[in-house]
């Protein structure tokens, strides 16, 4: 789903708190039965403390980011969980093909011009 660089950039964008370092890990593996799996792990480092998504890796990259931000918030770090949720939802929507930008000025002007003609 993500390269390590993209995942790291997403982790950095989702953080809205004190200056923090972050660590991203994507693990791809194959079990002896032939089942393939991918796990994501996130950790934020603020001062001397480390806030890890959970001690086990997550199956979903968005869940890993959300749980790391939640762990930092639960420990009392002033972090914006709302911003993390916003970044995660915008990224997920973009991956699904949802248009995230509002129509430009020209599009709105055409819409209003057509509306004036219809109602006149």
N, C-alpha and C positions, 0 to 999 in steps of 0.2 A: 504494500500500500504506500509506504513512504520509504525514501532513502534515509540513511542516518542523518544526513545534513538537513533534509526537509523536516524530519522529526525534531531535530535539535532547534531549528528555527521556530517551529510551532511551539515548542516548550518555552523558548525565550519570549515569544509574543504573548503567551498566555499568562505570564507572571506579571503581576502589578503590585509590587510591594517594595520593601527595602532592597538595596542592591544585592543581587544573589548570583552565585555561580550555579550552573546546572549540569547535570550529567544525563545523557540519554543512552539507553542500551536497547538494541533490537536483536533478539536471539531467534535464529531459524534452526530448527532441528528435525530429525527424523527418528521416530521410535523404532525399536526392533521389529514391530509389527508392520512397519511401512507407513504409518500415519505421520504426516508432516504437520508441524505446528510453528507458530510465530508468537513470541512473547515480547512485550514492551515493558520497560522499567524506566521510571523517571525519578530523579532526586534533585532537590534544590538545596543549596548550601548558603546559609545566611550566618555570617560571623563564624562561630565555631560549631554551629549545629547543622545537622543534615536532616532534611525532611524527605523521606522516601515514599513513593506512591503506596506501596505496601511491601512487606518483606518478601512477598512472592510476586512475580511478574504478572502483568495483566494480558488478557487476550486482545483487548481493544486499546489502541493508542490514546483515544480520547478519554477512556476510563482511567488509564494510567496517569494522565495529566491532571484530571479532576481529583483523583484520590491524593496525589502529591500536594496539590494546592489545599485540599481539605485537611491534610495532615499538618501542614504549616499553620493554617488558620486555627486548628484545634490546639496547637501548641502556643498560641498567643501572638503569632507574627501578624502584623497589620498587612494583610494581603486582600486584594479585591477578588472575591470568588465570582462576583458578577462579571468582571472583565474576562476571567478565564472561561466562564460559561459562554460569553458572547463570542470569544475567539474560536472556541471549539465548535459552536453551532454554525458560525460563518464558514469555517473550514469544511465541516461535514456537508453543508449545503452546496458549497462550491464543487466538492467531489461528486455530488449527485447531479450537477448540471443546473442548479438554480441560479437565475440571474440575480446578482446581489446589488447591482448598482441601480440607482433611480434613473428614469429616462432623462435625457439631457434637455437643455432649454429649447432646442428646435422641435423636439418631439412634443413637449408640453405646449409650445406655441401653436403647432399644427392642430393639436387636440382642441385647444380653446377656439381657434379660428373655425374649425368644423362645427363646434358646438354653437357658436354664434350664428352660423349659416342655418343650422337646423332649427334653432329657436326663433329666428327672425321672420 
